[in-house]
């Protein structure tokens, strides 16, 4: 019976190895490393600043890395794991474009020099994401620490759980609800698209073949379609496009204004106008120039990433 269970678990579990990650932490609390590694957060912030000050565009990938990590098995760092048979979370198609691993590795090395074997990779990912956003004029939030590093990382779980840029509002609602998030969370967290870039492949169907008949997405502003077509040719898989044109390096209030003008890059962005609650939030933030967005984002992000599921 015991042998059978071991074989079953071996078949299900990706054998993953991440050097220097530890799983010796329990519970979440502010100041978790106060006694065991008192300078951990300052080391992480200083090292992160070294990257963001030279390349502000890294902030978006680092926030996205944390988002993708938390959406699968909770915020356990499992998105960092490699597998010998390329079946880990990072091997799933939505994660192939993730960037920022080198930042996490460098930060981890810096922390290890000060406090070997103490700070988890999961906590580092959470802190780096927070610090990166704050360094490009975005909000900051307190991060309760003490996450365990995950030892299981499965590609099929990433494929099943991560939200897609092609989702409509019904799919988004179901997807977010599956991990306990509501429509307000969806509206607020989507605002993270105020920073970063995307490959054309994530929205190219909206330009050239939306319904399979060689048409464009009617929900897109025609002038925006023309601009995007100049950058993205049919089948383009390499070109990067700004998600928030003109201010994609700064965490600001432009995202919601763009949505109201039918200039959301993804189908999932445009979908926010197809639900009464998310639409109301979009238009409110656009009308008041996102006066509450920064606070909302910090609060909703913190509430979510504290969960262990």
C-alpha positions, 0 to 999 in steps of 0.5 A: 500500500505504501509503495503504491502511494509512492509510485502514484505520487512520483507519477504525478509530481514533477521532480524539480530542483531550485538551488538555494531555495528553502522550505523552513518557514511557517505562517505569515507575519510582518517582520517574520525575519526580524530575528533570523535575518534582520536586513533581509528586506533592505538587502532585497530592496537595494538589490532590486533597485540596482536592476530597476534603476537601470531597466525600469521595464523589468518592473512589469515582468517581475510583477507578472512573475509574482502574479503567475506564481500566486495563481497556481498553488498559491504564492509558493515560488513554484513558478521558479522550479525547473524540471528534467522533462520540461513539465513544470509551471514555467514550461507552460505556454503562458509562462514561456514569456515570463522574465526576471528570473535572473533578478530573483537569482541575484537577489537570492544570492545577496540574501544568502550571503547575509543569512544562509538558508533562511529566506524563502524564494517565495518571499523574495518573489513577493518582495521584489514584485512590491519593490519593483512597482514602488520604484516606478511610481506605483503603490507600496504595501506591507508584505507578510512573510513566512511563505513555504517554497513549493516543491511541486510544479506542474505545467498542466496546472498552470495551463488550467489555472492561469487567466488568458488574454483571450478570455471573455468576461464570463471566463474571467469571472469563473477563473478569478472566482476559482481562487476566491477573487471577485469582480472588484479584484478583477477590475483592480488587478487588471490595472497591472496592465498599466505597465509592460509589453506584450507579444503580438501573438497575444492579441493578433487575432483581434487584428486579423482573424477575430471570428475566423473570417479574416476580420478585426475585433469590432470592440477595438477602436479602428484607429488603434487597430491601424496603429497596431497593424503597423507594428504587428504583421500576421503571424508575428510572434516576436514583436513587443507592443506597449500595453499602455502606450506612452507610459508603459514604464510608469505605474499610472492611471492611463490604463482605465482611460484607454479601456473607455476609449476601446483601446485595451490591448487584450480581449480580457481588457475589453471584457471589463466593459461587459460586466456592470461592476467592472465597467463601473470601476473602469469608468470611475477611475477614468473619470477621476484619473484613477484617484483611488487606483493605487490604494485599491491595487495595493489593498487588493494585491495584498489581500490576495497574496496573503492567502494560502490555497 
